[in-house]
Amino acid sequence: MSLLVGLFDSGLGGLTVLRQVQALYPHTPCLYLGDTARVPYGQRSTQEIRAIAAEVVHWLRQQGVDVLLMACNTSNALALDVAVAEAGVPVLGLIDSVAAAIDSDRVGILATPATAASGAYRRAIHACRPSAQVREVGCPDFVPLIEAGNLEVPELREAASGYLAPLLEDGVDTIVLGCTHYPLLRPLLSSLLPPDVQLVDPAVATGHRLGPLLASLGESPEAERAAEPVLSIPERTTYCVTGSAEAFATAAATWLGQRPTVHGVNLQSPARIR
């Protein structure tokens, strides 16, 4: 039987990470939890985020996940230790994954205010590249505007221009999309940046790190499973939310290309999803 990968985020953003996993590992079942009752995480206090992470990870453990992927930069930045202590299974984070893949010394980070204030990206990148100059910019307007579903509003372009300005002043040549919502803004950001500035999605590096981790737990590599039947994405993926299942399904259709079946859950309950 294939190992179950659990992923969580405050809302829709983690779906960008889920899609990477679905594409790279078509035999691997996934359980995605969107904590939509408490989105966004990025403007909450560290204490709140750590308490939420403990509750979310406990619930995922109750569901029997074999690997936990923190598809949320804010939780990764402020509560990785909480997740590791609570999960009981290997935990994979976005920040260390992308830090190990950075090959530039002039790096900008676009992130939620909580992630930017934590300095987690700067520390992780410096651990891999001590010579790197890293500028982190908090972007409070991005997640609410993205979750609203219209990426064409003038307010979004205006906000993006303001957030990019200090990074361009610093002469960065690499910008990390330090929130799982932000890959949806790639076309907009690219239109505002010089062509030589690279946009980096941590989900890509994290997805590639997942394969060796699954193999270490006994999962056969995808290259050896070509003859095995592959379930469709809806069949091998379970979507759960703490808020409105209907609202999430409607919004997620744009991100996934199809409307998912979504289950509502109560994190206070130890019951498994049905």
GUFIVEX-536686 format. One record per residue (C-alpha): x, z, y. Coordinates in Angstrom, 3 decimals, m for minus. Layout:
% GUFIVEX-536686
((X, Z, Y))
...
END
This chain:
% GUFIVEX-536686
((0.000, 0.000, 0.000))
((1.209, m0.806, 3.509))
((2.197, 1.966, 5.883))
((m0.248, 2.801, 8.709))
((1.121, 2.574, 12.249))
((m0.615, 4.706, 14.855))
((m0.428, 3.758, 18.538))
((m1.880, 5.446, 21.596))
((m2.235, 4.913, 25.322))
((m4.538, 6.155, 28.059))
((m6.537, 2.934, 28.051))
((m6.087, m0.810, 27.674))
((m2.379, m1.068, 28.428))
((m1.170, m0.130, 24.966))
((m2.889, m3.237, 23.627))
((0.140, m5.205, 24.882))
((2.259, m3.180, 22.456))
((m0.303, m3.492, 19.672))
((m0.263, m7.268, 19.996))
((3.509, m7.308, 19.491))
((3.139, m5.241, 16.335))
((0.299, m7.414, 15.050))
((2.333, m10.580, 15.604))
((5.568, m9.320, 14.052))
((4.069, m7.441, 11.104))
((0.966, m9.255, 9.818))
((0.810, m7.099, 6.669))
((0.872, m3.788, 8.557))
((m2.389, m1.954, 9.341))
((m2.674, m0.301, 12.752))
((m4.772, 2.461, 14.278))
((m5.029, 2.280, 18.071))
((m6.332, 5.157, 20.171))
((m7.205, 4.586, 23.818))
((m7.751, 7.892, 25.614))
((m10.090, 6.238, 28.075))
((m11.858, 9.477, 28.982))
((m8.678, 10.527, 30.791))
((m7.224, 7.263, 32.104))
((m4.918, 6.980, 34.002))
((m2.230, 9.359, 32.771))
((0.263, 8.286, 35.411))
((m1.186, 10.373, 38.229))
((m1.617, 13.570, 36.194))
((0.703, 16.557, 36.196))
((3.450, 16.963, 33.636))
((1.612, 19.936, 32.146))
((m1.574, 17.894, 31.697))
((0.258, 14.975, 30.133))
((2.074, 17.198, 27.649))
((m1.163, 18.945, 26.651))
((m2.935, 15.615, 26.230))
((m0.075, 14.215, 24.151))
((m0.204, 17.191, 21.783))
((m3.937, 16.716, 21.292))
((m3.741, 12.941, 20.804))
((m0.824, 13.109, 18.368))
((m2.542, 15.869, 16.393))
((m5.597, 13.632, 16.029))
((m3.511, 10.679, 14.873))
((m1.797, 12.911, 12.335))
((m5.243, 13.866, 11.041))
((m5.893, 10.171, 10.420))
((m2.878, 9.904, 8.137))
((m0.605, 7.607, 10.153))
((2.854, 7.019, 8.646))
((4.580, 6.057, 11.908))
((3.667, 6.943, 15.486))
((4.366, 4.438, 18.240))
((3.985, 5.837, 21.754))
((2.413, 2.823, 23.455))
((2.363, 4.703, 26.748))
((5.387, 5.004, 29.033))
((4.084, 8.081, 30.857))
((3.620, 10.092, 27.664))
((6.945, 8.755, 26.395))
((8.691, 9.893, 29.586))
((7.172, 13.378, 29.753))
((6.114, 14.328, 26.247))
((8.292, 12.597, 23.643))
((9.461, 15.990, 22.382))
((5.844, 17.116, 22.092))
((4.962, 14.042, 20.039))
((7.961, 14.478, 17.758))
((7.106, 18.137, 17.156))
((3.425, 17.429, 16.462))
((3.512, 14.099, 14.587))
((5.031, 15.069, 11.255))
((6.102, 11.413, 10.907))
((8.732, 9.243, 12.633))
((8.022, 8.595, 16.330))
((9.075, 5.431, 18.137))
((9.162, 5.264, 21.945))
((9.238, 2.453, 24.478))
((11.857, 3.826, 26.858))
((14.799, 4.290, 24.494))
((13.951, 0.999, 22.799))
((14.203, m1.090, 25.954))
((17.137, 0.891, 27.360))
((19.217, m0.112, 24.352))
((18.366, m3.765, 24.977))
((19.168, m3.912, 28.720))
((22.240, m6.049, 29.518))
((22.288, m5.691, 33.316))
((23.860, m3.236, 35.758))
((21.258, m3.840, 38.495))
((17.945, m2.692, 37.086))
((14.605, m1.987, 38.706))
((11.752, m0.103, 37.073))
((8.086, m0.526, 37.944))
((6.182, 2.425, 36.487))
((3.394, 4.917, 37.026))
((4.178, 7.657, 39.559))
((4.650, 10.205, 36.770))
((7.058, 8.020, 34.817))
((9.041, 7.072, 37.922))
((9.286, 10.680, 39.095))
((10.509, 11.811, 35.669))
((13.661, 9.685, 35.870))
((13.299, 8.975, 32.141))
((14.171, 5.285, 32.413))
((17.213, 5.963, 34.564))
((18.550, 8.556, 32.122))
((17.933, 6.352, 29.082))
((19.587, 3.312, 30.643))
((22.568, 5.334, 31.888))
((23.022, 6.695, 28.370))
((23.485, 3.122, 27.155))
((25.107, 1.645, 30.291))
((26.772, 4.319, 32.464))
((27.682, 1.717, 35.088))
((24.074, 0.611, 35.670))
((22.391, 1.124, 39.027))
((18.718, 1.904, 38.393))
((15.919, 2.073, 40.969))
((12.548, 3.432, 39.828))
((9.391, 2.687, 41.836))
((6.060, 4.398, 41.248))
((3.036, 2.078, 41.416))
((m0.142, 4.165, 41.755))
((m2.461, 1.242, 42.496))
((m1.617, m0.959, 39.523))
((m3.427, 0.719, 36.607))
((m6.782, 1.277, 38.371))
((m6.798, m2.324, 39.595))
((m5.833, m3.724, 36.181))
((m8.401, m1.584, 34.357))
((m11.045, m2.910, 36.778))
((m10.453, m6.278, 35.146))
((m9.879, m8.651, 38.073))
((m6.241, m9.652, 38.425))
((m6.960, m12.043, 41.290))
((m7.958, m9.533, 43.962))
((m5.863, m9.606, 47.172))
((m5.270, m5.859, 46.903))
((m3.262, m6.389, 43.725))
((m0.970, m8.975, 45.292))
((m0.499, m6.806, 48.359))
((0.359, m3.786, 46.216))
((2.800, m5.806, 44.106))
((4.618, m7.091, 47.192))
((5.037, m3.546, 48.457))
((6.325, m2.187, 45.157))
((8.800, m5.042, 44.686))
((10.249, m4.798, 48.198))
((12.698, m1.903, 47.567))
((13.856, m3.480, 44.310))
((14.615, m6.776, 46.027))
((16.414, m4.908, 48.811))
((18.634, m3.344, 46.132))
((19.422, m6.768, 44.682))
((18.180, m6.074, 41.168))
((18.361, m8.921, 38.658))
((16.294, m7.224, 35.928))
((12.939, m5.482, 36.328))
((11.464, m3.419, 33.513))
((7.675, m3.406, 33.273))
((7.602, 0.354, 32.760))
((3.891, 0.684, 32.021))
((2.108, m1.039, 29.167))
((m0.501, m2.409, 31.587))
((2.062, m4.296, 33.634))
((2.755, m7.283, 31.315))
((m0.666, m8.526, 32.442))
((0.874, m8.863, 35.912))
((3.775, m11.070, 34.789))
((2.385, m14.269, 36.424))
((1.733, m12.430, 39.699))
((5.094, m10.680, 39.737))
((6.953, m13.874, 38.837))
((5.339, m15.641, 41.784))
((6.721, m12.960, 44.118))
((10.250, m12.824, 42.679))
((13.296, m15.091, 42.902))
((13.611, m17.213, 39.745))
((16.799, m15.444, 38.642))
((15.127, m12.026, 38.322))
((14.252, m11.235, 34.709))
((11.084, m9.336, 33.797))
((11.466, m7.173, 30.690))
((8.582, m5.905, 28.552))
((9.537, m2.757, 26.569))
((6.948, m3.673, 23.942))
((9.163, m6.505, 22.727))
((12.209, m4.310, 22.059))
((10.017, m1.612, 20.536))
((8.302, m4.071, 18.237))
((11.624, m5.248, 16.864))
((12.775, m1.664, 16.247))
((9.647, m0.960, 14.213))
((10.664, m3.237, 11.316))
((13.822, m1.347, 10.349))
((11.937, 1.946, 10.676))
((9.198, 0.743, 8.320))
((11.860, m0.477, 5.885))
((13.542, 2.936, 5.933))
((10.209, 4.420, 4.847))
((9.904, 2.049, 1.888))
((7.952, m0.823, 3.416))
((9.048, m4.264, 2.201))
((10.331, m6.542, 4.999))
((7.917, m9.222, 6.172))
((10.280, m11.944, 4.901))
((9.731, m10.659, 1.351))
((5.946, m10.509, 1.642))
((5.161, m14.139, 2.336))
((3.210, m14.508, m0.917))
((1.009, m11.502, m0.229))
((m2.437, m12.071, 1.313))
((m2.694, m11.340, 5.032))
((m5.796, m9.660, 6.367))
((m7.205, m10.847, 9.676))
((m6.316, m8.790, 12.748))
((m9.819, m7.223, 12.947))
((m9.605, m6.263, 9.267))
((m6.231, m4.551, 9.554))
((m6.730, m2.897, 12.959))
((m8.906, 0.090, 13.829))
((m9.698, 0.692, 17.508))
((m10.788, 4.113, 18.755))
((m11.470, 5.493, 22.234))
((m12.353, 8.844, 23.735))
((m14.626, 7.299, 26.378))
((m17.184, 4.486, 26.160))
((m16.656, 2.322, 23.088))
((m18.869, m0.406, 24.563))
((m16.957, m0.573, 27.845))
((m13.614, m0.673, 26.044))
((m14.745, m3.436, 23.671))
((m15.893, m5.548, 26.607))
((m12.683, m5.062, 28.569))
((m10.408, m5.430, 25.543))
((m11.853, m8.843, 24.686))
((m9.845, m10.358, 27.552))
((m6.628, m8.741, 26.327))
((m7.124, m9.548, 22.634))
((m8.880, m12.896, 22.746))
((m11.795, m11.482, 20.776))
((m14.188, m8.572, 21.076))
((m13.061, m5.719, 18.818))
((m15.197, m3.230, 16.963))
((m14.511, 0.101, 18.646))
((m15.177, 3.640, 17.422))
((m15.824, 6.568, 19.727))
((m14.001, 9.767, 18.807))
((m13.885, 13.366, 19.975))
((m10.335, 14.676, 20.024))
((m11.614, 18.243, 19.773))
((m12.898, 17.480, 16.301))
((m10.590, 17.501, 13.273))
((m12.863, 15.050, 11.471))
((m11.425, 11.719, 10.442))
((m12.972, 8.526, 11.769))
((m15.544, 6.909, 9.529))
END
